[in-house]
Amino acid sequence: MKKIRSICVYCGSSPGRDPLYVGAAHTLGKAMAEAGLRLVYGGGGKGIMGAVASSISAAGGTVIGVIPRFLITKEATEAALARLDELVVTEDMHTRKHRMFEESDAFVALPGGIGTLEEIVEMMTWAQLGRHDKPIVLANIGGFWSPMMKLLDHMKGEGFLHTAQKIAPLVIDDAAEIVPTLLRMQGEPHVTDEGNASAIERM
């Protein structure tokens, strides 16, 4: 596994009902900054998304925001844009996701909605196709991702996940353990198939 320098964090643009979610974002952001890890995220300034970015900035870390042009006025506040070390504006969502993938060495999903789910599942799909072996973490704050893990177990049991080992995410309940766990994994061997070279572009 290559050295982890940047972590892509997927999360909600709303704070959610449980204060634990925003608290986890602050914990993760501070830990990333202290470890010298760059945040790659969707560029928004609200909710959990804004919390993780502001925490990294406050702790002296580096933040790159990747956002499609049509979402700038909806999700990116002036304060959020001001704290970015780099802003990448894309023309569409597909280009945004691919750029975030290219900029990142690992992926973490904090609690969020359908967009967060779609983004982390796409990274799992690409891993299953053998297109990357970057770590994928489900930050299971307050058991948020437990229903998804049950669904994956159900899919496996029904014979739809033939390479389940490739998409098995790390499930970490405590946000404070995410960065240490990822850093411990550096240098560990990981075997992956080559997959279809055009798979990502076609998805």
C-alpha distance (Angstrom), angle and dihedral (degrees) to the residues before:
residue distance angle dihedral
M1 . . .
K2 3.79 . .
K3 3.77 121.6 .
I4 3.79 112.8 -80.4
R5 3.78 112.2 -123.6
S6 3.81 102.1 145.9
I7 3.79 131.5 35.7
C8 3.77 123.9 -161.0
V9 3.80 111.0 -143.9
Y10 3.80 119.8 -160.7
C11 3.80 115.6 -165.8
G12 3.77 146.0 137.1
S13 3.79 125.5 -67.6
S14 3.82 85.4 -143.9
P15 3.82 124.8 66.3
G16 3.80 95.4 -126.0
R17 3.78 124.6 -140.1
D18 3.80 99.9 -78.6
P19 3.83 116.1 73.0
L20 3.81 87.0 -147.2
Y21 3.81 89.1 77.7
V22 3.79 96.9 60.4
G23 3.80 89.7 39.3
A24 3.80 89.7 56.0
A25 3.80 90.1 50.4
H26 3.80 90.8 54.4
T27 3.80 91.3 47.4
L28 3.80 92.9 49.6
G29 3.79 93.6 45.5
K30 3.79 93.9 51.4
A31 3.81 92.1 46.2
M32 3.81 91.8 50.5
A33 3.79 92.1 50.5
E34 3.80 92.7 48.0
A35 3.82 89.8 51.0
G36 3.81 92.2 49.5
L37 3.80 93.0 -114.5
R38 3.79 120.7 149.4
L39 3.80 120.9 -130.7
V40 3.79 119.0 -131.0
Y41 3.78 110.7 -170.4
G42 3.78 145.2 144.0
G43 3.79 96.8 -81.5
G44 3.79 98.3 -117.9
G45 3.76 125.1 140.3
K46 3.79 101.8 -154.7
G47 3.78 136.8 81.1
I48 3.77 122.3 -9.2
M49 3.79 89.4 -20.6
G50 3.80 91.7 59.7
A51 3.80 92.1 43.6
V52 3.79 95.9 57.2
A53 3.81 92.9 45.0
S54 3.79 95.2 47.1
S55 3.81 91.3 48.0
I56 3.79 92.6 53.8
S57 3.79 92.0 47.1
A58 3.80 92.2 47.7
A59 3.81 89.9 52.9
G60 3.79 92.8 50.2
G61 3.80 97.8 -101.2
T62 3.79 130.8 141.0
V63 3.79 124.3 -103.1
I64 3.79 131.1 -168.3
G65 3.79 117.7 -171.9
V66 3.80 121.1 -158.6
I67 3.77 114.2 -168.0
P68 3.81 136.5 158.7
R69 3.78 114.8 -116.1
F70 3.81 94.6 -115.1
L71 3.82 92.1 58.4
I72 3.80 98.9 50.4
T73 3.79 95.8 91.9
K74 3.82 92.7 39.7
E75 3.80 102.0 48.9
A76 3.80 110.9 10.7
T77 3.80 113.5 79.4
E78 3.80 120.8 -162.1
A79 3.79 89.3 -109.2
A80 3.81 91.0 52.3
L81 3.79 92.6 50.2
A82 3.80 91.5 47.0
R83 3.80 93.5 57.5
L84 3.80 95.0 50.5
D85 3.78 117.4 108.5
E86 3.79 88.2 -160.1
L87 3.80 132.4 12.9
V88 3.78 120.4 -160.4
V89 3.80 115.5 -168.6
T90 3.79 115.5 -163.1
E91 3.78 130.7 -169.9
D92 3.81 96.3 -128.7
M93 3.79 145.0 8.3
H94 3.80 95.6 -101.1
T95 3.80 92.2 56.4
R96 3.79 89.6 46.3
K97 3.81 93.5 54.3
H98 3.78 93.1 46.0
R99 3.82 92.1 49.8
M100 3.80 91.0 49.4
F101 3.79 88.9 50.7
E102 3.80 92.3 51.1
E103 3.80 93.0 48.5
S104 3.81 95.1 50.2
D105 3.80 137.7 78.0
A106 3.82 95.9 -170.8
F107 3.79 139.0 13.6
V108 3.79 129.6 -135.0
A109 3.80 125.9 -173.1
L110 3.78 115.3 -156.9
P111 3.82 117.5 -175.7
G112 3.78 114.1 -60.2
G113 3.78 145.8 130.9
I114 3.77 136.6 -87.4
G115 3.82 92.7 -54.2
T116 3.79 91.9 55.3
L117 3.79 90.3 47.1
E118 3.80 92.4 49.5
E119 3.80 92.7 49.5
I120 3.79 97.5 49.8
V121 3.81 92.9 42.5
E122 3.79 89.5 52.9
M123 3.81 89.9 55.2
M124 3.80 88.6 50.3
T125 3.81 89.8 49.8
W126 3.79 92.4 51.7
A127 3.81 89.3 48.9
Q128 3.80 90.3 51.8
L129 3.81 89.1 52.5
G130 3.80 89.8 53.3
R131 3.79 95.0 -113.0
H132 3.82 95.8 127.0
D133 3.79 142.5 2.3
K134 3.79 98.0 -156.0
P135 3.83 115.3 140.8
I136 3.80 117.1 -96.6
V137 3.80 119.0 -157.4
L138 3.78 129.3 -167.4
A139 3.79 106.4 -157.8
N140 3.78 95.5 -147.2
I141 3.79 95.6 -161.4
G142 3.78 110.1 179.0
G143 3.80 88.6 -10.4
F144 3.81 92.0 -63.7
W145 3.82 95.6 148.5
S146 3.82 97.1 38.7
P147 3.84 93.2 100.3
M148 3.79 89.5 54.2
M149 3.79 91.8 52.1
K150 3.81 89.0 52.0
L151 3.81 89.1 51.8
L152 3.81 91.5 51.3
D153 3.81 90.0 49.8
H154 3.81 88.7 50.3
M155 3.82 91.5 50.3
K156 3.80 90.0 50.1
G157 3.78 92.1 48.0
E158 3.80 90.8 50.8
G159 3.79 91.7 53.0
F160 3.81 100.5 -107.4
L161 3.82 99.0 113.9
H162 3.78 105.0 63.7
T163 3.80 93.4 162.2
A164 3.80 98.5 37.1
Q165 3.81 92.0 150.5
K166 3.81 89.9 67.1
I167 3.78 95.2 56.8
A168 3.80 100.1 35.6
P169 3.81 103.4 126.4
L170 3.76 124.3 -151.9
V171 3.80 107.0 -104.3
I172 3.80 110.1 -151.1
D173 3.79 120.6 177.6
D174 3.82 98.1 -170.3
A175 3.81 117.8 62.3
A176 3.80 89.8 -152.0
E177 3.82 89.6 64.6
I178 3.81 97.4 54.0
V179 3.81 99.7 82.6
P180 3.84 95.8 40.7
T181 3.81 90.3 49.1
L182 3.80 93.5 50.7
L183 3.79 92.9 46.4
R184 3.81 91.2 50.7
M185 3.80 89.5 54.6
Q186 3.81 94.4 59.2
G187 3.75 112.1 115.9
E188 3.79 95.5 19.2
P189 3.83 112.4 131.2
H190 3.78 118.3 -112.4
V191 3.80 123.6 -174.5
T192 3.80 120.6 -149.9
D193 3.78 136.5 168.3
E194 3.76 120.5 -115.2
G195 3.79 93.0 -120.3
N196 3.76 123.3 -175.1
A197 3.80 110.8 -30.3
S198 3.80 93.1 -146.3
A199 3.80 96.4 43.0
I200 3.79 97.3 103.5
E201 3.79 94.5 46.8
R202 3.80 91.3 51.8
M203 3.81 95.8 49.4
